[in-house]
Amino acid sequence: MVDLSLVKPQHLWYTVGLIATDGNLSKDGRHTNITSKDEEFLEGVKKILGLNVKLTKKTRTSEKNKKYSFLQIGDVKFYKFLLEIGLTPKKSLTLGELRIPEIYFKDFFRGVIDGDGSISTWIHNSNGNIQWSSRVVSGSKKFIYWLQEKSENSFNIKGKVHIAKKIETNPLYVLKFGKFATKNLLNQCYYKQCFALRRKYLLAEKCLNAEDKLSKYGIHARVV
């Protein structure tokens, strides 16, 4: 059971972001599921939610080896809370606007990036400078455009949406942020001692500490 009165708000809304992108609500009206390759990460999710349940292993698609850790939360009250803020079963194509408190949107968005987003870096071919970008992928057009508008307003940045490819007959939407927007975004979402997927937290730190003279944009290096 998830005791919503005991879970720290920043942890709760982070988890909502994670479920919105890399989790799902079962049809039974009770179970909420989160899957990850990183077992230690899911153990951390259990801890911040105050859960005492065992993780199991599962496969995805046509794979035979059970290499994914699986957290199942059997809690009707928590399930109904997720419904009330806008999550739904079979959300991949139908997810829309969610009711996220503005003060915790940065935590929600960190959960979104950790769930089904990416932080990328490379060296520019012509000038040799380090480049950065961040992306969020969704099959729901309504959700991705809501996320674009909300993040632009909350973080004072600009992002672009494009269609990467189609899965069967459904387009896959990608919200992308360029170098300076990514740094502003990560600076606000991946703050010190926040709960996050470790490999993405470390990427965020690397991005924020990159020496590329961005102080004129109001972004300063952050030392761990």
Summary of the structure (lengths in Angstrom):
residues: 224
radius of gyration: 17.7
end to end distance: 34.6
largest distance: 55.2
contacts: 670
relative contact order: 0.14
helix: 40%
strand: 23%
